[in-house]
Amino acid sequence: MNESQALADEFARRRQSFAGGDIFILAVLPDGRGFRCHTVESGLEAEELSRDEMAAAIIELYGGMAQFRKN
């Protein structure tokens, strides 16, 4: 079994614990680009994201810019 198969198996187990909810992984590379991975019937599917798209995905994950502002 290779690492991607192990990740897919672990992802499937976690998905079951969330009752089939829409969960995903954001994998960020050192240069700011990355991937959004989500489940499909046959396992995992990955979408490549640019630096701007990755920043937008992270901001969306945390509920908008208000979470990043200091009081």
Backbone hydrogen bonds, N-H to C=O, Kabsch-Sander energy under -0.5 kcal/mol:
donor,donor_aa,acceptor,acceptor_aa,energy
6,A,2,N,-2.1
7,L,3,E,-2.5
8,A,4,S,-2.3
9,D,5,Q,-2.4
10,E,6,A,-2.4
11,F,7,L,-2.7
12,A,8,A,-2.2
13,R,9,D,-2.0
14,R,10,E,-2.2
15,R,11,F,-2.3
16,Q,12,A,-1.8
17,S,13,R,-1.3
18,F,14,R,-0.8
18,F,15,R,-0.9
19,A,16,Q,-1.7
20,G,15,R,-2.0
21,G,15,R,-0.5
21,G,18,F,-1.1
23,I,21,G,-1.3
25,I,37,C,-2.5
27,A,25,I,-0.6
27,A,35,F,-2.8
28,V,26,L,-0.7
29,L,33,R,-3.3
32,G,29,L,-2.3
34,G,49,L,-2.1
35,F,27,A,-2.2
36,R,47,E,-2.3
37,C,25,I,-2.8
37,C,35,F,-0.6
38,H,45,E,-2.5
39,T,23,I,-0.7
40,V,43,G,-2.6
43,G,40,V,-1.8
45,E,38,H,-2.7
47,E,36,R,-2.1
49,L,34,G,-3.2
54,M,50,S,-2.7
55,A,51,R,-2.4
56,A,52,D,-2.2
57,A,53,E,-2.2
58,I,54,M,-2.4
59,I,55,A,-2.4
60,E,56,A,-2.5
61,L,57,A,-2.2
62,Y,58,I,-1.8
63,G,60,E,-1.3
64,G,59,I,-2.8
67,Q,64,G,-1.1
68,F,65,M,-1.8
69,R,65,M,-0.8
69,R,66,A,-0.7
